[in-house]
Amino acid sequence: MPFPKADTIWMDGEFVDWDDATVHVLTPTLHYGYGVFEGIRAYPTDRGPAVFQLRPHLERLLRSARLYPPLDTTPWSVDDLVGVVEQLIRVNGHAEGCYIRPTIILGYGEIGLNPLPSRPQAAVATWQWGSYLGEDSLINGVRVMMSSYRRIGKNTIPPAGKANGQYINSSLAKVEALRAGYDEAIMLSEDGFVAEGTGENIFVIRDGVIRTPPLHDGPLAGITRAAVIAIARDLGYEVIETSLVRTDLYLADEIFLTGTAAELTPVREVAGYEIGTRGPITEAVQSTFLDAVRGKVDAYREWLHVVDV
């Protein structure tokens, strides 16, 4: 099913109708995947819709653009894009929150593997989007497989950025998992260490200790990942960034995935190894996270950018 439309999308300085937000079929981004993007969520709070970590997400968008010149020549600043997001939430009537997708692409006018002559263009869209892995997944968890596809190598495509084209790596792993009857896939690094899911960071709990792969094993430096680490430590849990192998997943007491779309989703099975439904540590961290993004935890209100609608 297609996701629900909103009324308006912002494209390079103009607000246009949803159905009119189009690009030419020969834009280089369509042919070579040369673009960067972000995924951001806004949640309902008692003060109105609030965007979770808006500035850090937009700062990461522009850092990703630096890795892919000439996207780094975009004239739009973080402050500009903050204003765009605020306006879109208002004009699209997202009082109860929404998903937000900013992107920087190459404009029409050049074609070929040399991107430098092309002019970057920016767009921001918002829409209503429920739980990425299913509404019941936040409680009952998901089944994951170990993908045969490796996470992109550190010297293949920069894993520190969120580039459009690099996600074909994730899409192939996702399709493999769905065809095999699973909900999600876990990818290993070139060196055989656990990297991440197709669009989520991974946390593994054993004997009361929370472990997650370090960035040098290839996962994206997730903004939700960082927030969850902070919450878990504030709750008194030990969190260690350390290399993991697949058997660490098979022998785990609890596992969960984090990301803007997935939020904090438990894993109940890995490649036939039963982990079980949401465990006590997962539940405690998840509950605090979901309260935090809805403005119910004073200690984390600084993470929220409230929009006056």
C-alpha positions as CSV (number, residue, x, y, z in Angstrom):
1,M,0.0,0.0,0.0
2,P,1.3,3.5,-0.8
3,F,2.0,5.7,2.2
4,P,-0.5,8.5,2.9
5,K,-0.1,11.8,1.1
6,A,0.3,15.1,2.7
7,D,-0.8,18.3,1.0
8,T,2.5,20.0,0.4
9,I,6.2,19.3,-0.2
10,W,9.0,21.9,-0.1
11,M,11.3,21.8,-3.1
12,D,14.3,24.1,-3.3
13,G,12.6,27.2,-1.9
14,E,9.1,26.6,-3.1
15,F,6.1,24.9,-1.5
16,V,4.4,22.7,-4.1
17,D,1.4,20.3,-4.2
18,W,2.3,16.7,-3.3
19,D,1.5,15.4,-6.8
20,D,3.5,18.2,-8.5
21,A,6.7,17.5,-6.5
22,T,8.5,15.8,-9.4
23,V,12.0,15.6,-11.0
24,H,13.1,14.8,-14.5
25,V,13.7,11.2,-15.4
26,L,17.3,12.1,-16.4
27,T,18.4,13.6,-13.0
28,P,21.7,12.0,-12.2
29,T,20.5,11.0,-8.7
30,L,17.9,8.7,-10.3
31,H,20.6,7.0,-12.4
32,Y,23.5,6.8,-9.9
33,G,22.0,7.2,-6.5
34,Y,24.0,10.4,-5.9
35,G,22.2,12.1,-3.1
36,V,21.8,12.2,0.7
37,F,18.8,12.1,3.0
38,E,17.6,12.0,6.6
39,G,14.7,10.3,8.4
40,I,13.2,12.3,11.3
41,R,10.0,11.9,13.4
42,A,7.8,14.4,15.1
43,Y,5.7,13.3,18.0
44,P,2.6,14.6,19.8
45,T,3.3,16.3,23.1
46,D,1.4,18.4,25.6
47,R,3.0,21.5,24.0
48,G,2.2,20.5,20.4
49,P,4.0,18.5,17.8
50,A,7.7,18.1,18.7
51,V,10.5,16.9,16.4
52,F,13.0,14.5,17.9
53,Q,16.5,15.8,17.6
54,L,15.7,18.0,14.6
55,R,19.0,19.9,14.5
56,P,21.3,16.9,15.0
57,H,19.5,15.2,12.0
58,L,19.8,18.2,9.8
59,E,23.5,18.7,10.8
60,R,24.1,15.0,9.8
61,L,22.3,15.7,6.5
62,L,24.9,18.4,5.7
63,R,27.8,16.3,7.0
64,S,26.6,13.6,4.6
65,A,26.6,16.2,1.8
66,R,30.2,17.0,2.6
67,L,31.1,13.4,1.7
68,Y,29.5,13.8,-1.8
69,P,30.6,16.9,-3.6
70,P,29.0,19.0,-5.1
71,L,26.1,18.3,-2.7
72,D,28.1,20.2,-0.2
73,T,27.5,23.4,-2.1
74,T,23.8,23.4,-1.3
75,P,22.9,27.0,-0.2
76,W,20.5,25.8,2.5
77,S,21.7,25.9,6.1
78,V,20.5,24.0,9.1
79,D,18.6,27.1,10.2
80,D,16.9,27.4,6.8
81,L,15.8,23.7,6.9
82,V,14.6,24.0,10.5
83,G,12.3,26.8,9.3
84,V,11.1,24.6,6.4
85,V,10.3,21.7,8.6
86,E,8.3,24.0,11.0
87,Q,6.3,25.4,8.1
88,L,5.6,22.0,6.6
89,I,4.3,20.7,9.9
90,R,2.0,23.7,10.0
91,V,0.7,23.7,6.5
92,N,0.3,19.9,6.4
93,G,-1.6,19.9,9.7
94,H,0.6,17.5,11.5
95,A,-0.6,18.3,15.0
96,E,-0.2,14.7,16.0
97,G,3.3,14.3,14.6
98,C,4.7,12.9,11.4
99,Y,7.6,11.5,9.6
100,I,10.0,14.0,7.9
101,R,12.2,13.2,4.9
102,P,14.8,15.9,3.9
103,T,17.0,15.1,0.9
104,I,19.7,16.8,-1.2
105,I,19.9,15.5,-4.8
106,L,21.6,16.5,-8.1
107,G,19.4,18.6,-10.4
108,Y,18.7,18.0,-14.0
109,G,21.2,19.4,-16.5
110,E,24.1,17.0,-16.5
111,I,24.4,13.2,-16.9
112,G,27.3,10.9,-16.5
113,L,29.6,9.7,-13.6
114,N,31.1,13.2,-13.0
115,P,28.7,14.9,-10.6
116,L,30.7,18.1,-10.2
117,P,28.9,20.1,-13.0
118,S,25.5,19.4,-11.5
119,R,23.7,21.8,-9.2
120,P,22.4,20.4,-5.9
121,Q,18.7,20.7,-5.0
122,A,17.0,20.2,-1.7
123,A,13.5,18.9,-0.8
124,V,11.6,18.2,2.4
125,A,8.5,16.0,2.6
126,T,6.3,15.1,5.6
127,W,3.6,12.4,6.0
128,Q,1.9,10.2,8.6
129,W,3.8,7.0,9.1
130,G,3.1,4.4,11.8
131,S,5.5,1.8,13.1
132,Y,8.0,0.8,10.4
133,L,8.1,-2.9,11.4
134,G,4.4,-3.3,12.2
135,E,2.2,-2.0,15.0
136,D,2.6,-5.0,17.2
137,S,6.4,-5.3,16.8
138,L,7.1,-2.8,19.6
139,I,5.7,-5.4,22.0
140,N,6.0,-8.8,20.3
141,G,9.2,-8.1,18.5
142,V,10.4,-9.2,15.1
143,R,12.1,-12.2,13.5
144,V,15.4,-11.5,11.8
145,M,17.9,-13.5,9.7
146,M,21.6,-13.2,9.2
147,S,21.9,-11.7,5.7
148,S,24.2,-13.1,3.0
149,Y,24.9,-9.5,2.0
150,R,27.7,-7.8,3.9
151,R,27.4,-4.2,5.1
152,I,29.1,-1.8,2.7
153,G,32.9,-1.6,3.4
154,K,34.5,1.4,5.0
155,N,36.5,2.1,1.8
156,T,33.7,1.2,-0.6
157,I,31.1,3.8,0.2
158,P,31.4,6.0,3.3
159,P,29.2,4.3,5.9
160,A,29.3,7.5,8.0
161,G,26.9,9.2,5.5
162,K,23.3,8.5,4.6
163,A,23.6,8.4,0.8
164,N,20.7,7.4,-1.4
165,G,22.6,4.9,-3.5
166,Q,24.2,3.0,-0.6
167,Y,20.8,1.9,0.5
168,I,20.5,-0.6,-2.3
169,N,22.8,-2.7,0.0
170,S,20.1,-2.5,2.7
171,S,17.3,-3.1,0.2
172,L,18.8,-6.3,-1.1
173,A,19.2,-7.6,2.4
174,K,15.6,-6.6,3.2
175,V,14.2,-8.4,0.2
176,E,16.2,-11.5,1.0
177,A,14.8,-11.5,4.6
178,L,11.2,-11.0,3.4
179,R,11.4,-13.7,0.8
180,A,12.8,-16.0,3.5
181,G,9.8,-15.3,5.8
182,Y,11.6,-12.9,8.2
183,D,10.8,-9.3,9.1
184,E,14.3,-8.0,9.0
185,A,18.0,-8.8,8.3
186,I,21.2,-8.3,10.2
187,M,24.3,-7.6,8.1
188,L,27.9,-8.4,9.0
189,S,30.8,-6.2,8.2
190,E,33.6,-7.1,5.7
191,D,35.5,-8.5,8.7
192,G,32.6,-10.7,9.8
193,F,31.4,-8.6,12.8
194,V,27.8,-7.6,13.4
195,A,27.2,-4.2,11.8
196,E,23.5,-3.3,11.8
197,G,20.1,-4.1,10.4
198,T,19.0,-2.9,7.0
199,G,17.9,0.4,8.5
200,E,18.5,0.1,12.3
201,N,21.2,-0.1,14.8
202,I,21.3,-3.3,17.0
203,F,21.7,-3.8,20.8
204,V,22.4,-7.2,22.4
205,I,21.8,-7.9,26.1
206,R,23.4,-10.7,28.0
207,D,23.8,-11.0,31.8
208,G,22.4,-7.6,32.3
209,V,24.9,-5.8,30.1
210,I,23.9,-4.0,26.9
211,R,26.3,-4.3,24.0
212,T,26.2,-2.6,20.6
213,P,28.7,-2.6,17.6
214,P,31.2,0.2,17.5
215,L,31.2,2.6,14.6
216,H,34.4,1.1,13.1
217,D,32.4,-2.1,12.5
218,G,30.3,-0.2,10.0
219,P,27.0,0.8,11.6
220,L,25.6,4.3,11.0
221,A,26.1,6.7,13.9
222,G,22.4,6.6,14.6
223,I,20.9,9.5,16.5
224,T,18.3,7.3,18.1
225,R,21.2,4.9,18.9
226,A,22.9,7.7,20.8
227,A,19.7,8.7,22.7
228,V,19.1,5.1,23.7
229,I,22.6,4.7,25.0
230,A,22.1,7.8,27.1
231,I,18.8,6.6,28.4
232,A,20.1,3.1,29.2
233,R,23.0,4.5,31.2
234,D,20.8,7.0,33.0
235,L,18.6,4.0,34.0
236,G,21.7,2.4,35.5
237,Y,22.5,-0.2,32.8
238,E,26.0,-0.8,31.6
239,V,26.4,-0.1,27.9
240,I,29.5,-1.2,26.0
241,E,30.4,-0.5,22.4
242,T,32.2,-3.7,21.3
243,S,32.6,-5.9,18.3
244,L,30.0,-8.7,18.2
245,V,29.8,-11.9,16.2
246,R,26.7,-13.8,15.1
247,T,26.8,-16.2,18.0
248,D,26.5,-13.3,20.4
249,L,23.1,-12.8,18.9
250,Y,22.1,-16.5,19.1
251,L,23.0,-16.6,22.8
252,A,21.6,-13.2,23.8
253,D,19.0,-12.8,26.6
254,E,17.4,-9.8,24.8
255,I,18.0,-8.0,21.5
256,F,16.5,-4.8,20.2
257,L,16.8,-2.6,17.1
258,T,16.8,1.3,17.1
259,G,16.2,3.9,14.4
260,T,14.0,6.8,13.5
261,A,11.5,4.5,11.6
262,A,11.8,1.5,13.8
263,E,12.0,3.5,17.1
264,L,12.9,0.8,19.6
265,T,11.8,-2.7,18.4
266,P,12.6,-5.9,20.2
267,V,13.9,-9.0,18.3
268,R,12.2,-12.3,19.3
269,E,14.2,-14.6,17.0
270,V,17.5,-14.6,15.1
271,A,17.9,-17.2,12.3
272,G,15.8,-19.8,14.1
273,Y,17.3,-19.1,17.5
274,E,14.5,-18.1,19.9
275,I,15.3,-14.9,21.9
276,G,11.8,-14.4,23.3
277,T,9.4,-11.4,23.4
278,R,10.3,-8.1,24.9
279,G,12.5,-8.6,27.9
280,P,12.7,-6.4,31.1
281,I,15.7,-4.3,30.1
282,T,14.3,-3.7,26.6
283,E,11.0,-2.8,28.0
284,A,12.5,-0.3,30.5
285,V,14.6,1.4,27.9
286,Q,11.8,1.4,25.3
287,S,9.3,2.8,27.7
288,T,11.6,5.7,28.7
289,F,12.5,6.4,25.1
290,L,8.8,6.5,24.0
291,D,7.9,8.8,26.9
292,A,10.9,11.0,26.2
293,V,10.0,11.6,22.5
294,R,6.5,12.5,23.6
295,G,7.8,15.1,26.1
296,K,6.9,13.2,29.2
297,V,10.5,13.1,30.6
298,D,11.9,16.5,31.7
299,A,15.5,15.3,31.5
300,Y,15.2,14.8,27.8
301,R,13.0,17.7,26.7
302,E,16.1,19.3,25.2
303,W,15.9,16.6,22.5
304,L,12.6,18.0,21.3
305,H,12.0,20.9,18.9
306,V,8.4,22.0,19.6
307,V,6.5,23.5,16.6
308,D,3.8,26.0,17.3
309,V,0.8,25.0,15.1
